[in-house]
Amino acid sequence: MQTAAAQGQFTPFYRGYALTLLVVVYVFNFIDRSILGILVQPIKEDLGVSDTMMGFLGGIAFATFYTVLGIPIARLADKGSRVNVIAVSLTLWSGATALCGMALNFWHLLAARIGVAVGEAGGSPPSHSIISDMFPPERRATALAIYALGIPIGTQLGNLGGGWTNEAFDWRTAFIVVGLPGVLLALVVRLTLREPARGAAEGILPGGDAPPPILEVFRYLWARRSFRYMSLGAALHAFVGYGVGYWIPAMFNRSHGLGTGEMGTALFWLGFASIAGTLLGGYIGDKLGAKDPRWYVWLPGLATLVSIPFSAFGYLYGEPYVALWVMSVHYFLSAYYLGPTFSMTQGMVGLRMRALAASISLFILNIIGLGLGPQFTGILSDLLRAFTDLGADSLRWALVFSLVFNLLSTGLYLTAGRTLKQDLAAGRAMDASV
């Protein structure tokens, strides 16, 4: 077994730079992904489509390509250059985002959003793998939580920039403005990001063997009971989160009369609560997990449970700004799950499985969460509008009903703790045999 030191290690400064650069890439990922949410209402009115069709655009249509293609792209990352995969993927999703602004009808917009999904499929799995090879296991949840800051920051900037650009110009201009800069960032990634040796963080390096087949990795992960419960818990958590993130601007427009600029500003400030929750979730997870690794799944489960009443209050209260302040607690607690979930997935597998393991985890999370969350909320909103007298308030009640999935998520996370220690030991044993 070779040591990582024999191959040379990156300096702390460069590891910090690499992590920061990957965070910026992830920010662009979520700017381009989430901008659609703040623009739902103007797009719906301009193109004349239903909530169900808008839910399809932001949910199943995107998630199907994003999750399915993520697996073969992750396999490329496990076999070859992860940096190249990230750079090419960033170029593709940024260009496709700009093309959304040129859509003349719903079907043109759908085709462009599928292009965004195909590109973004190659963003996170190789990034998770690179970070896991730069940071040791006891610091990995914190590092991956810092990486996950791309989610709230990207969402913040997408809401703020998209909301005000729409009001100053139109929704098409908003897509073009946020999409094109990513092409330049891809060049920075290609020229300055370096590949770490696989296994460097653990002080071991794999041999020249090819990574195991996709089905073998999937069967290995699915045999880990804690992974099954944790990944499904994360998926149901994301089911609620993506449904809320996609529809909350439209809900506040319909029920409270807030425009896209005003709502974009409000969601920008709420994003700081998500940033704090993401960081603390990883940091506290590492601190408590050092004493008992089960805290890596207990913490997200308990935080999700506590967030539920704050969410319901925010959806139903009549004064919009009080509702938004209370929802900041929901945004804070709902972000706890990211770092611990990503870290535990990496800890359960061998070195040559990391990008693919991240992709499988994200496949489960996003096919259920991103794929079905916005779609479920849109369909339920249309049904409530058609069969009740709720009118414009049908959307806020659809969001309330979705909270039952947070209860299920809590139960799954807590159950994952039963076998987590054994499953992490299996991952360490696999690395030790390299």
C-alpha positions as CSV (number, residue, x, y, z in Angstrom):
1,M,0.0,0.0,0.0
2,Q,1.4,3.4,-1.0
3,T,1.0,6.4,1.2
4,A,-0.5,9.6,0.0
5,A,2.6,11.4,1.2
6,A,4.6,9.5,-1.3
7,Q,2.6,11.1,-4.1
8,G,2.7,14.6,-2.6
9,Q,-0.2,16.5,-1.0
10,F,-1.7,19.9,-1.6
11,T,-1.0,22.8,0.7
12,P,-3.8,23.9,3.1
13,F,-4.0,27.1,1.0
14,Y,-4.6,25.2,-2.2
15,R,-7.1,22.9,-0.6
16,G,-9.0,26.0,0.6
17,Y,-8.8,27.5,-3.0
18,A,-10.0,24.3,-4.6
19,L,-12.9,24.0,-2.1
20,T,-13.8,27.7,-2.7
21,L,-13.7,27.2,-6.5
22,L,-16.0,24.1,-6.3
23,V,-18.4,26.1,-4.1
24,V,-18.5,28.8,-6.7
25,V,-19.3,26.2,-9.4
26,Y,-22.1,24.9,-7.2
27,V,-23.4,28.4,-6.7
28,F,-23.7,28.7,-10.5
29,N,-25.3,25.3,-10.6
30,F,-28.1,26.5,-8.3
31,I,-28.4,29.9,-9.7
32,D,-29.2,28.3,-13.1
33,R,-31.4,25.6,-11.5
34,S,-33.4,27.7,-9.1
35,I,-34.0,30.9,-11.1
36,L,-37.0,29.1,-12.7
37,G,-38.8,29.3,-9.3
38,I,-38.8,33.0,-9.0
39,L,-40.0,33.3,-12.6
40,V,-42.8,30.7,-12.4
41,Q,-45.6,33.3,-12.2
42,P,-44.5,35.6,-15.1
43,I,-43.7,32.5,-17.3
44,K,-47.0,31.0,-16.5
45,E,-48.9,34.2,-17.4
46,D,-46.8,34.8,-20.6
47,L,-47.0,31.2,-22.0
48,G,-50.5,30.5,-20.6
49,V,-49.8,27.1,-18.9
50,S,-51.2,25.5,-15.7
51,D,-49.6,24.8,-12.4
52,T,-49.4,21.2,-13.3
53,M,-47.3,22.0,-16.4
54,M,-45.1,24.4,-14.6
55,G,-44.6,21.7,-12.0
56,F,-43.6,19.3,-14.7
57,L,-41.1,21.8,-16.1
58,G,-39.4,22.4,-12.8
59,G,-39.8,18.8,-11.5
60,I,-40.0,15.5,-13.5
61,A,-38.7,16.9,-16.8
62,F,-35.6,18.3,-15.1
63,A,-35.0,15.6,-12.6
64,T,-35.3,12.6,-15.0
65,F,-32.4,13.8,-17.1
66,Y,-30.4,15.2,-14.2
67,T,-30.5,12.0,-12.1
68,V,-30.4,9.3,-14.8
69,L,-27.4,10.8,-16.7
70,G,-25.6,11.6,-13.4
71,I,-24.7,7.9,-13.0
72,P,-22.8,7.3,-16.3
73,I,-21.2,10.7,-16.0
74,A,-20.1,9.8,-12.4
75,R,-18.6,6.6,-13.9
76,L,-16.5,8.7,-16.2
77,A,-15.3,10.8,-13.2
78,D,-14.3,7.6,-11.3
79,K,-12.4,6.4,-14.3
80,G,-10.7,9.6,-15.5
81,S,-10.3,13.3,-15.0
82,R,-12.9,14.7,-12.6
83,V,-11.8,18.3,-13.4
84,N,-12.6,17.8,-17.1
85,V,-16.0,16.4,-16.3
86,I,-16.8,19.5,-14.2
87,A,-15.5,22.0,-16.7
88,V,-17.4,20.5,-19.7
89,S,-20.6,20.1,-17.6
90,L,-20.5,23.7,-16.4
91,T,-20.1,24.9,-20.0
92,L,-23.1,22.9,-21.1
93,W,-25.5,23.9,-18.3
94,S,-24.6,27.6,-18.5
95,G,-25.1,27.7,-22.2
96,A,-28.5,25.9,-21.9
97,T,-29.6,28.4,-19.2
98,A,-29.0,31.3,-21.6
99,L,-30.9,29.4,-24.3
100,C,-34.0,29.4,-22.0
101,G,-34.2,33.1,-22.5
102,M,-34.7,32.5,-26.3
103,A,-37.7,30.2,-25.8
104,L,-40.7,31.1,-27.9
105,N,-43.1,28.7,-26.3
106,F,-43.4,26.1,-23.5
107,W,-41.8,23.3,-25.5
108,H,-38.7,25.4,-26.4
109,L,-38.3,26.2,-22.7
110,L,-38.7,22.5,-21.8
111,A,-36.0,21.5,-24.3
112,A,-33.6,24.2,-22.9
113,R,-34.2,23.1,-19.3
114,I,-33.4,19.5,-20.3
115,G,-30.1,20.8,-21.5
116,V,-29.5,22.5,-18.2
117,A,-30.3,19.2,-16.5
118,V,-27.9,17.2,-18.6
119,G,-25.1,19.6,-17.8
120,E,-25.8,19.8,-14.1
121,A,-25.7,16.0,-13.9
122,G,-21.9,16.2,-14.1
123,G,-21.4,18.8,-11.4
124,S,-21.8,17.3,-7.9
125,P,-20.6,13.7,-8.1
126,P,-17.0,14.5,-9.2
127,S,-16.9,17.5,-6.8
128,H,-17.8,15.2,-3.9
129,S,-15.1,12.8,-5.0
130,I,-12.4,15.5,-5.2
131,I,-13.4,17.0,-1.8
132,S,-13.3,13.6,-0.2
133,D,-9.8,13.0,-1.5
134,M,-8.6,16.4,-0.1
135,F,-10.2,16.3,3.4
136,P,-9.9,13.4,5.9
137,P,-13.0,11.6,7.2
138,E,-13.1,13.6,10.5
139,R,-13.3,16.9,8.6
140,R,-15.3,15.7,5.6
141,A,-18.8,16.6,6.8
142,T,-17.7,20.1,7.4
143,A,-15.9,20.4,4.0
144,L,-19.0,18.9,2.2
145,A,-21.2,21.3,4.2
146,I,-19.1,24.2,3.0
147,Y,-19.5,22.8,-0.6
148,A,-23.2,22.6,0.0
149,L,-23.3,26.3,0.7
150,G,-23.6,26.5,-3.1
151,I,-27.3,25.5,-2.7
152,P,-28.5,28.4,-0.5
153,I,-26.1,31.0,-2.0
154,G,-27.0,30.0,-5.6
155,T,-30.7,30.0,-4.7
156,Q,-30.3,33.5,-3.0
157,L,-28.6,35.0,-6.1
158,G,-31.0,33.3,-8.5
159,N,-34.0,34.7,-6.6
160,L,-32.5,38.2,-6.2
161,G,-31.1,38.5,-9.7
162,G,-33.9,36.7,-11.5
163,G,-36.6,38.6,-9.6
164,W,-35.3,42.1,-10.2
165,T,-34.1,41.4,-13.8
166,N,-37.6,40.2,-14.6
167,E,-39.1,43.5,-13.2
168,A,-36.5,45.6,-15.0
169,F,-36.7,43.8,-18.3
170,D,-38.4,40.4,-18.6
171,W,-38.0,36.7,-17.7
172,R,-36.1,35.9,-20.9
173,T,-33.4,38.5,-20.1
174,A,-33.0,37.0,-16.6
175,F,-32.1,33.6,-18.0
176,I,-29.5,35.1,-20.4
177,V,-27.9,37.3,-17.7
178,V,-27.4,34.5,-15.2
179,G,-26.4,31.8,-17.8
180,L,-23.5,33.3,-19.8
181,P,-20.9,34.0,-17.0
182,G,-20.7,30.3,-16.2
183,V,-19.0,29.6,-19.5
184,L,-16.0,31.8,-18.3
185,L,-16.0,30.1,-15.0
186,A,-15.6,26.7,-16.7
187,L,-12.3,28.0,-18.2
188,V,-11.1,28.9,-14.7
189,V,-11.9,25.4,-13.5
190,R,-10.1,23.8,-16.4
191,L,-6.9,25.9,-16.0
192,T,-6.6,26.1,-12.2
193,L,-8.2,23.1,-10.5
194,R,-5.9,20.1,-10.0
195,E,-6.7,16.4,-9.5
196,P,-6.0,15.0,-6.0
197,A,-4.7,11.5,-5.8
198,R,-7.5,9.1,-5.0
199,G,-7.4,8.1,-1.3
200,A,-5.0,10.9,-0.4
201,A,-7.1,12.1,2.5
202,E,-6.9,8.6,4.1
203,G,-3.2,8.2,3.4
204,I,-3.8,5.4,0.9
205,L,-3.8,5.1,-2.8
206,P,-5.8,2.6,-4.9
207,G,-4.0,0.4,-7.4
208,G,-4.6,0.6,-11.1
209,D,-7.7,-1.5,-11.0
210,A,-10.7,-0.2,-12.8
211,P,-13.7,1.0,-10.6
212,P,-16.3,-1.7,-9.9
213,P,-19.3,-2.0,-12.2
214,I,-22.2,0.3,-11.6
215,L,-24.6,-2.4,-10.5
216,E,-22.1,-3.8,-8.1
217,V,-21.7,-0.3,-6.5
218,F,-25.5,0.1,-6.3
219,R,-26.0,-3.4,-4.8
220,Y,-23.2,-2.7,-2.3
221,L,-24.8,0.6,-1.2
222,W,-28.3,-0.7,-1.1
223,A,-27.2,-3.6,1.1
224,R,-26.2,-1.0,3.7
225,R,-29.5,-0.5,5.6
226,S,-28.4,2.8,7.0
227,F,-27.8,4.1,3.5
228,R,-31.3,3.0,2.4
229,Y,-33.0,4.8,5.3
230,M,-30.8,7.9,5.1
231,S,-31.1,8.3,1.3
232,L,-34.9,7.9,1.4
233,G,-35.1,10.3,4.4
234,A,-33.0,12.8,2.4
235,A,-35.2,12.3,-0.6
236,L,-38.5,13.0,1.3
237,H,-36.8,16.0,3.0
238,A,-35.9,17.3,-0.5
239,F,-39.4,16.5,-1.8
240,V,-40.7,19.1,0.6
241,G,-37.8,21.5,0.1
242,Y,-37.9,21.6,-3.7
243,G,-41.7,21.9,-3.7
244,V,-41.4,24.9,-1.3
245,G,-38.4,26.5,-3.1
246,Y,-40.1,26.2,-6.5
247,W,-43.6,27.4,-5.5
248,I,-43.0,29.8,-2.6
249,P,-42.6,33.0,-4.8
250,A,-45.8,32.2,-6.7
251,M,-47.6,31.5,-3.4
252,F,-46.6,34.9,-1.9
253,N,-47.6,36.6,-5.1
254,R,-51.1,35.0,-5.2
255,S,-51.9,35.1,-1.5
256,H,-50.0,38.3,-0.5
257,G,-49.5,40.2,-3.8
258,L,-45.7,40.4,-3.6
259,G,-43.9,40.9,-6.9
260,T,-40.9,39.0,-8.2
261,G,-38.4,41.7,-7.1
262,E,-39.8,42.1,-3.6
263,M,-40.0,38.3,-3.2
264,G,-36.5,37.9,-4.6
265,T,-35.1,40.3,-2.0
266,A,-37.0,38.5,0.8
267,L,-35.7,35.1,-0.3
268,F,-32.2,36.5,-0.6
269,W,-32.2,37.4,3.1
270,L,-33.8,34.1,4.0
271,G,-30.9,32.4,2.3
272,F,-28.6,33.5,5.1
273,A,-30.5,31.3,7.5
274,S,-29.9,28.4,5.1
275,I,-26.2,29.2,4.9
276,A,-26.0,29.1,8.7
277,G,-27.9,25.9,8.9
278,T,-25.8,24.2,6.3
279,L,-22.5,25.2,8.0
280,L,-23.7,24.3,11.5
281,G,-25.2,21.0,10.3
282,G,-21.8,19.9,9.0
283,Y,-19.8,21.3,12.0
284,I,-22.1,20.0,14.7
285,G,-22.4,16.7,12.8
286,D,-18.6,16.3,12.9
287,K,-18.3,17.3,16.6
288,L,-21.1,15.0,17.8
289,G,-20.2,12.3,15.2
290,A,-16.7,12.1,16.7
291,K,-18.3,10.7,19.9
292,D,-21.0,8.7,18.2
293,P,-21.4,8.5,14.4
294,R,-25.1,8.0,14.7
295,W,-25.4,11.8,15.3
296,Y,-24.7,12.2,11.6
297,V,-28.3,10.9,11.0
298,W,-29.9,11.8,14.3
299,L,-29.1,15.5,13.9
300,P,-30.8,15.9,10.4
301,G,-33.9,13.9,11.6
302,L,-34.4,16.0,14.7
303,A,-33.8,19.3,12.9
304,T,-36.4,18.4,10.3
305,L,-39.0,17.5,13.0
306,V,-38.5,20.8,14.8
307,S,-38.8,22.8,11.5
308,I,-42.4,21.6,10.7
309,P,-44.5,24.0,12.9
310,F,-42.4,27.0,11.7
311,S,-43.1,26.0,8.1
312,A,-46.8,25.6,8.6
313,F,-47.0,29.1,10.3
314,G,-45.1,30.7,7.4
315,Y,-47.5,29.3,4.8
316,L,-50.7,30.2,6.6
317,Y,-50.1,33.5,8.5
318,G,-51.8,36.5,7.0
319,E,-49.1,39.1,7.4
320,P,-46.4,38.2,4.8
321,Y,-43.3,39.8,6.5
322,V,-44.1,38.1,9.8
323,A,-44.6,34.9,8.0
324,L,-41.2,35.3,6.2
325,W,-39.4,36.0,9.5
326,V,-40.8,32.9,11.1
327,M,-39.9,30.9,8.0
328,S,-36.3,31.8,8.6
329,V,-36.3,29.2,11.4
330,H,-37.5,26.6,8.8
331,Y,-34.8,27.6,6.4
332,F,-32.1,27.3,9.1
333,L,-33.1,23.9,10.3
334,S,-34.0,22.4,6.9
335,A,-30.4,22.9,5.8
336,Y,-28.8,20.7,8.5
337,Y,-29.1,17.5,6.5
338,L,-26.8,18.3,3.7
339,G,-23.2,17.9,5.1
340,P,-23.9,14.8,7.2
341,T,-25.8,13.0,4.5
342,F,-23.1,13.6,1.8
343,S,-20.4,12.7,4.3
344,M,-21.9,9.4,5.4
345,T,-22.4,8.3,1.8
346,Q,-18.7,8.9,1.1
347,G,-17.8,7.0,4.3
348,M,-19.6,3.9,3.3
349,V,-17.8,3.1,0.1
350,G,-14.3,2.5,-1.3
351,L,-12.0,4.9,-3.0
352,R,-13.0,4.0,-6.6
353,M,-16.7,4.3,-5.8
354,R,-16.9,7.8,-4.5
355,A,-18.2,9.8,-7.5
356,L,-20.6,7.0,-8.4
357,A,-21.8,6.7,-4.7
358,A,-22.5,10.4,-4.7
359,S,-24.4,10.1,-7.9
360,I,-26.5,7.2,-6.7
361,S,-27.3,9.2,-3.5
362,L,-28.2,12.2,-5.5
363,F,-30.2,10.1,-7.9
364,I,-32.4,8.9,-5.1
365,L,-32.7,12.3,-3.5
366,N,-33.4,14.2,-6.7
367,I,-35.7,11.7,-8.6
368,I,-38.0,11.8,-5.6
369,G,-37.3,15.3,-4.2
370,L,-36.6,17.4,-7.3
371,G,-38.6,15.3,-9.6
372,L,-41.8,14.8,-7.6
373,G,-41.8,17.7,-5.1
374,P,-42.7,20.6,-7.5
375,Q,-44.9,18.3,-9.5
376,F,-46.9,17.1,-6.5
377,T,-47.4,20.6,-5.3
378,G,-48.5,21.9,-8.7
379,I,-51.0,19.0,-9.2
380,L,-52.4,19.4,-5.6
381,S,-52.8,23.2,-6.1
382,D,-54.8,22.7,-9.3
383,L,-57.0,20.0,-7.6
384,L,-57.7,22.2,-4.6
385,R,-58.5,25.1,-6.9
386,A,-60.9,23.0,-8.9
387,F,-62.7,21.1,-6.1
388,T,-62.7,23.7,-3.2
389,D,-63.4,27.3,-2.8
390,L,-59.8,28.1,-1.8
391,G,-59.1,30.0,-5.0
392,A,-55.7,31.7,-5.0
393,D,-55.0,30.1,-1.6
394,S,-55.0,26.6,-3.1
395,L,-51.2,26.8,-3.5
396,R,-50.5,27.7,0.2
397,W,-52.6,24.7,1.4
398,A,-50.8,22.4,-1.1
399,L,-47.5,23.5,0.6
400,V,-49.0,22.8,4.1
401,F,-50.2,19.3,3.1
402,S,-46.7,18.4,1.8
403,L,-45.3,18.7,5.4
404,V,-46.4,15.2,6.2
405,F,-43.4,14.0,4.1
406,N,-41.1,15.8,6.6
407,L,-42.5,13.6,9.4
408,L,-41.7,10.5,7.3
409,S,-38.2,11.9,6.7
410,T,-37.6,12.3,10.4
411,G,-38.5,8.7,11.0
412,L,-36.2,7.4,8.3
413,Y,-33.2,9.4,9.5
414,L,-33.6,8.2,13.1
415,T,-34.0,4.6,11.9
416,A,-30.8,4.9,9.8
417,G,-28.9,5.2,13.1
418,R,-29.5,1.5,14.0
419,T,-26.9,0.1,11.6
420,L,-24.8,3.1,10.7
421,K,-21.7,2.0,12.8
422,Q,-21.6,-1.4,11.0
423,D,-22.0,0.2,7.6
424,L,-19.2,2.7,8.1
425,A,-17.0,-0.1,9.3
426,A,-17.6,-1.9,6.1
427,G,-16.5,1.1,4.1
428,R,-13.3,1.4,6.2
429,A,-12.6,-2.2,5.7
430,M,-12.9,-1.8,1.9
431,D,-10.3,1.0,1.9
432,A,-8.0,-0.9,4.2
433,S,-7.8,-3.7,1.7
434,V,-6.6,-1.5,-1.1
